[in-house]
């Protein structure tokens, strides 16, 4: 699982393409079409089944503890049957939808001592991507060429680091920032956690993800407003913490004004006023469905016709909405079934995680509704699942029951 975590956050599709591995490009062998993290996770899952109870006993215990996962797997099998019957590439639904549940099933069986190296690996991998993102932004040199399948994207200033795409990078870093803010136990020392949050939060300007940036700032604003209301209502706080908070706010304000004056983040600010056709692409996404009849929408249209319409409407880089893209690829029936399965999976994920996971789930929903996200072949959902299952597990509270000591009954205590 350590290899799977490192591969998930460092070996993107762009990295694999740069290494001449035909992960998204045409050609190549079958084993090149699956992500390395899928192989590592399958190996870990098989080793997990070989424990004391045996494969049948382990599978029975896993699904008896998480019954909603059965509903998700049934929905996934329903989608797999359709993909095989229509003779479409089925590796898309393996990396995108099967890998996350395999990762969750393995992570939930690990002890806290076994999860600790995985947590360190997540911190190191995300910080490596943040540092590389700053380097690409300020130097103008991209380490890995930004590719979308066979297409090399030129003239893109947004950083991608090792995560493959600017929107993917901003989504993962945004979820990491929310985890650090909402669960301080991830990094208990305050003098380390606050600079780490500021360092990662500022990198969202370099990665250029407007959706992630606005969502993270909105969640942080709500958290700050609720804390202010609780302080006004009489919540007690320590004096050093109040002094430190005031100093941090003034320092953050000074740094923000200095950065704006120097024009460091002018490129990101221009994205809000001139998005280079991004809003028109989202409008064309909704307009795409009007070109199909009901039979095509229910069962899924012909992929050749879909590609032609996408090129005609200027959607060569993908359909920037998960549900619309799922309807175009799989049809309305399978989209509804897949959505039900994903709801079951997230309910189980929420049940096994701390309360802070609600903010990350909100971020996932916003990203799915406003970008290509999980509608194409990628491992972004698996990355979110790793962050949630390792950094935000539900705390096990064990309350030791004190033995009930009964007073000895004597003849003096017996009523007359």
C-alpha positions in Angstrom: 0.0 0.0 0.0 3.0 2.3 0.5 3.9 1.7 -3.1 0.3 2.3 -4.2 0.1 5.6 -2.3 3.4 6.9 -3.8 2.3 5.8 -7.3 -1.1 7.5 -6.9 0.4 10.9 -6.0 3.4 10.9 -8.3 2.7 8.8 -11.4 0.0 10.7 -13.3 -1.1 10.0 -16.8 1.2 12.7 -18.1 4.2 11.2 -16.3 3.3 7.7 -17.8 2.9 9.3 -21.3 6.3 11.0 -20.9 7.8 7.6 -20.1 6.4 6.2 -23.3 3.8 4.1 -21.5 0.5 3.9 -23.4 -1.8 4.6 -20.5 -4.1 7.0 -22.3 -2.5 7.1 -25.8 -3.4 4.6 -28.5 -1.4 1.5 -29.0 0.6 -0.5 -26.4 -0.1 -3.7 -24.6 -3.0 -4.5 -22.3 -1.0 -4.2 -19.1 -0.1 -0.6 -20.0 -3.7 0.5 -19.8 -4.0 0.0 -16.0 -2.3 2.4 -13.6 0.6 1.1 -11.4 -1.4 1.9 -8.3 -4.1 -0.6 -9.4 -1.5 -3.4 -9.6 -0.1 -2.5 -6.1 -3.6 -2.3 -4.6 -4.6 -5.6 -6.1 -1.5 -7.2 -4.7 -2.2 -5.8 -1.3 -5.8 -6.9 -1.4 -4.8 -10.5 -2.4 -2.3 -10.6 0.5 -5.0 -9.3 2.8 -7.2 -12.3 1.8 -4.5 -14.8 2.7 -4.7 -14.0 6.4 -5.8 -16.4 9.1 -9.4 -16.6 8.1 -8.7 -17.4 4.5 -10.1 -15.7 1.4 -13.8 -16.6 2.0 -13.7 -15.6 5.7 -11.9 -12.3 5.0 -14.4 -11.4 2.3 -17.3 -12.3 4.5 -16.0 -10.2 7.3 -15.3 -7.2 5.1 -18.8 -7.1 3.6 -20.5 -8.0 6.8 -18.9 -4.8 8.3 -19.7 -2.7 5.2 -22.9 -3.9 3.6 -23.3 -0.8 1.4 -20.1 -1.7 -0.5 -22.1 -4.7 -1.9 -24.6 -2.3 -3.4 -21.7 -0.3 -5.0 -20.1 -3.4 -6.4 -23.4 -4.5 -7.9 -23.8 -1.2 -9.6 -20.2 -1.4 -10.9 -20.8 -4.9 -12.3 -24.0 -3.6 -14.0 -21.8 -1.0 -15.7 -19.1 -3.5 -16.6 -21.7 -5.7 -18.3 -22.8 -2.8 -20.5 -19.2 -1.9 -21.4 -18.4 -5.5 -22.4 -21.6 -5.9 -24.4 -21.1 -2.7 -26.3 -17.4 -3.6 -26.8 -16.0 -0.5 -25.2 -12.7 -0.1 -23.3 -13.4 -1.4 -19.8 -10.1 -0.3 -18.2 -11.8 3.1 -17.8 -14.1 1.9 -15.1 -11.4 -0.2 -13.4 -9.0 2.7 -12.5 -11.8 5.3 -12.1 -14.4 3.4 -10.0 -13.0 0.0 -8.9 -9.6 1.2 -7.6 -11.1 3.6 -4.9 -13.2 0.8 -3.3 -10.2 -1.6 -3.3 -8.1 1.1 -1.6 -10.8 1.7 1.0 -11.3 -2.0 1.8 -7.5 -2.4 2.4 -7.1 0.8 4.3 -9.9 0.0 6.7 -8.2 -3.3 7.7 -4.9 -1.6 8.7 -4.0 -0.8 12.2 -3.0 2.7 13.3 0.6 1.6 13.4 0.4 0.4 9.9 -1.3 3.6 8.7 1.4 5.8 10.1 4.0 5.3 7.3 1.2 5.8 4.8 0.4 9.2 6.4 4.0 10.3 6.2 4.1 9.2 2.5 1.0 11.4 1.8 2.6 14.4 3.5 5.8 14.0 1.6 4.1 13.4 -1.8 1.8 16.4 -1.5 4.5 18.7 -0.3 6.8 17.5 -3.2 4.0 18.4 -5.6 3.5 21.8 -4.0 7.2 22.7 -4.2 7.3 21.6 -7.8 4.2 23.6 -8.5 5.9 26.7 -7.2 8.9 26.0 -9.3 6.9 25.6 -12.5 4.9 28.7 -11.8 7.8 31.1 -11.1 10.3 29.6 -13.5 7.9 29.0 -16.4 9.5 25.6 -17.1 7.2 22.6 -17.0 8.9 19.4 -15.7 6.4 17.0 -17.3 4.6 18.1 -20.6 0.9 18.6 -20.0 -0.9 16.1 -22.2 -4.6 15.1 -22.6 -4.4 11.8 -24.3 -2.4 12.3 -27.5 -2.7 16.1 -27.4 0.1 18.1 -25.9 -1.3 21.3 -24.4 0.9 24.3 -25.1 0.8 27.8 -23.7 -0.6 26.8 -20.3 0.9 28.7 -17.3 -0.9 26.8 -14.6 1.4 24.3 -12.7 0.6 20.6 -12.7 3.7 19.1 -10.9 3.5 15.3 -10.8 -0.3 15.2 -10.5 -0.8 15.5 -14.3 -3.3 18.4 -14.6 -3.7 21.7 -12.8 -7.3 21.0 -11.8 -6.4 17.6 -10.3 -3.5 19.2 -8.4 -5.6 22.0 -7.0 -8.3 19.6 -6.0 -5.9 17.3 -4.1 -4.0 20.2 -2.4 -7.3 21.9 -1.5 -8.5 18.7 0.2 -5.2 18.4 2.0 -5.6 22.0 3.3 -9.1 21.3 4.6 -7.9 18.2 6.3 -5.1 20.1 8.1 -7.5 22.8 9.2 -10.4 20.6 10.3 -8.4 17.9 12.0 -5.4 19.4 13.9 -4.3 15.9 15.1 -2.8 15.4 11.6 -0.1 17.8 12.6 -0.4 18.7 16.3 2.4 21.4 16.6 0.8 24.7 15.9 4.0 26.4 14.8 4.3 23.7 12.0 0.7 23.4 11.0 -0.1 27.1 10.4 2.9 27.7 8.0 2.1 24.4 6.3 -1.5 25.4 5.8 -0.4 28.8 4.4 2.2 27.3 2.2 -0.2 24.8 0.6 -3.1 27.3 0.4 -1.0 29.8 -1.5 0.0 27.1 -4.0 -3.6 27.0 -5.2 -2.9 30.3 -6.9 0.0 28.6 -8.8 -2.1 25.6 -9.7 -4.8 27.8 -11.0 -7.9 25.9 -9.9 -10.6 28.5 -9.4 -13.2 26.0 -8.3 -11.0 24.5 -5.6 -9.7 27.9 -4.5 -13.2 29.4 -4.1 -14.5 26.3 -2.4 -11.7 26.0 0.1 -11.8 29.8 0.9 -15.6 29.5 1.3 -15.3 26.6 3.8 -12.5 28.4 5.7 -14.6 31.5 5.8 -17.6 29.6 7.3 -15.3 28.0 9.9 -13.9 31.4 10.9 -17.4 32.9 11.1 -18.7 30.1 13.3 -15.6 30.5 15.6 -16.2 34.2 15.8 -19.9 33.7 16.8 -18.9 31.2 19.4 -16.3 33.6 20.9 -19.0 36.4 21.0 -21.3 34.0 22.8 -18.7 33.5 25.5 -16.4 30.7 24.4 -13.2 30.7 26.4 -9.8 30.6 24.7 -6.3 30.7 25.9 -4.5 34.1 25.8 -1.4 32.9 23.9 -3.7 31.4 21.2 -5.6 34.7 20.8 -2.3 36.6 20.5 -1.0 34.2 18.0 -4.2 34.3 15.9 -4.1 38.1 15.8 -0.4 38.1 14.7 -1.1 35.5 12.0 -4.1 37.5 10.6 -2.0 40.7 10.4 1.0 38.8 8.9 -1.3 37.0 6.3 -2.9 40.3 5.4 0.5 42.0 4.9 1.8 39.1 2.8 -1.4 39.1 0.6 -1.2 42.8 -0.1 2.5 42.6 -0.8 1.9 39.7 -3.3 -0.8 41.6 -5.0 1.4 44.7 -5.3 4.2 42.7 -6.8 1.9 41.1 -9.3 2.8 37.5 -8.2 -0.6 36.1 -8.7 -1.9 38.4 -11.6 -2.2 35.4 -13.9 -4.6 33.7 -11.5 -6.6 36.8 -10.9 -7.0 37.3 -14.7 -8.6 33.8 -14.8 -11.7 35.3 -13.0 -12.1 38.1 -15.6 -10.8 36.3 -18.7 -11.3 32.5 -18.5 -10.3 31.8 -22.2 -13.6 30.2 -23.1 -14.0 28.0 -20.0 -17.5 29.4 -19.2 -18.5 28.9 -22.9 -17.2 25.3 -22.7 -19.4 24.6 -19.7 -22.4 26.1 -21.5 -21.7 23.9 -24.5 -21.6 20.9 -22.2 -25.3 21.4 -21.3 -26.1 22.1 -24.9 -24.6 18.8 -25.9 -27.5 16.8 -24.6 -29.9 18.5 -26.8 -28.3 16.9 -29.9 -29.4 13.4 -28.9 -32.8 11.7 -28.9 -34.4 9.9 -26.0 -33.3 6.5 -27.2 -29.6 7.6 -27.3 -29.8 9.3 -23.9 -31.3 6.3 -22.2 -29.0 3.6 -23.5 -26.0 5.7 -24.5 -25.2 7.2 -27.9 -22.7 6.1 -30.5 -19.1 7.1 -29.4 -18.2 8.1 -32.9 -21.1 10.6 -33.0 -20.2 11.8 -29.5 -16.7 12.6 -30.6 -17.8 14.4 -33.7 -20.3 16.5 -31.7 -17.6 17.3 -29.1 -15.2 18.5 -31.8 -18.0 20.6 -33.4 -18.9 22.2 -30.0 -15.3 22.8 -29.0 -15.2 20.2 -26.3 -12.0 18.5 -27.4 -10.6 18.5 -23.9 -13.6 16.7 -22.3 -17.1 17.3 -21.0 -16.7 19.4 -17.8 -19.5 17.8 -15.8 -19.4 14.3 -14.4 -23.1 13.4 -14.7 -23.5 14.8 -18.2 -20.4 13.0 -19.4 -21.7 9.8 -17.8 -25.0 10.1 -19.6 -23.1 10.6 -22.9 -20.9 7.6 -22.3 -23.1 5.1 -20.5 -26.7 6.4 -20.9 -29.2 7.7 -18.4 -30.0 4.3 -16.8 -26.5 3.4 -16.0 -25.7 6.9 -14.8 -28.5 6.7 -12.3 -27.3 3.3 -11.2 -23.7 4.5 -10.9 -24.8 7.5 -8.9 -26.7 5.3 -6.4 -23.6 3.1 -6.1 -21.4 6.2 -5.4 -23.9 7.4 -2.8 -23.7 4.1 -1.0 -19.9 4.2 -1.1 -19.7 7.7 0.2 -22.2 6.9 3.0 -19.9 4.1 4.1 -16.9 6.4 3.8 -18.6 9.0 6.0 -19.5 6.4 8.6 -15.9 5.4 8.9 -14.4 8.9 8.9 -14.3 11.9 11.3 -16.7 14.8 10.9 -14.2 16.8 9.0 -14.8 14.6 5.9 -18.0 16.5 5.1 -15.9 19.5 3.8 -13.9 17.2 1.5 -17.0 15.5 0.2 -18.4 19.0 -0.6 -15.2 19.7 -2.5 -15.5 16.4 -4.4 -19.1 17.2 -5.4 -18.2 20.7 -6.6 -15.3 19.4 -8.6 -17.4 16.7 -10.2 -20.0 19.2 -11.2 -17.6 21.7 -12.7 -14.8 19.7 -14.4 -14.0 16.6 -16.3 -13.0 14.9 -13.0 -14.2 11.3 -12.7 -15.9 11.2 -16.1 -12.6 10.3 -17.8 -10.0 7.6 -17.1 -8.1 8.8 -14.1 -7.3 8.0 -10.4 -8.6 11.3 -8.9 -11.3 9.6 -6.9 -8.7 7.1 -5.6 -6.6 10.0 -4.4 -9.5 11.5 -2.4 -10.2 8.1 -0.9 -6.6 7.7 0.2 -6.6 11.2 1.8 -9.9 10.5 3.7 -9.1 7.0 4.8 -5.6 7.8 6.1 -5.8 11.4 7.3 -9.4 11.5 8.5 -10.3 8.1 10.2 -12.9 8.0 12.8 -11.5 8.1 16.3 -12.1 5.0 18.3 -13.1 6.0 21.8 -12.8 3.2 24.3 -14.5 3.8 27.6 -13.3 1.4 30.3 -16.3 0.2 32.2 -15.6 0.4 35.9 -16.5 -2.7 37.8 -19.6 -2.4 39.9 -18.7 -3.1 43.5 -21.7 -4.0 45.6 -21.6 -3.3 49.3 -21.8 -6.4 51.5 -25.2 -7.1 53.0 -25.1 -7.5 56.8 -27.8 -8.1 59.3 -27.5 -4.4 60.2 -28.5 -3.2 56.8 -31.5 -5.4 56.5 -34.7 -3.5 57.4 -36.6 -4.8 60.4 
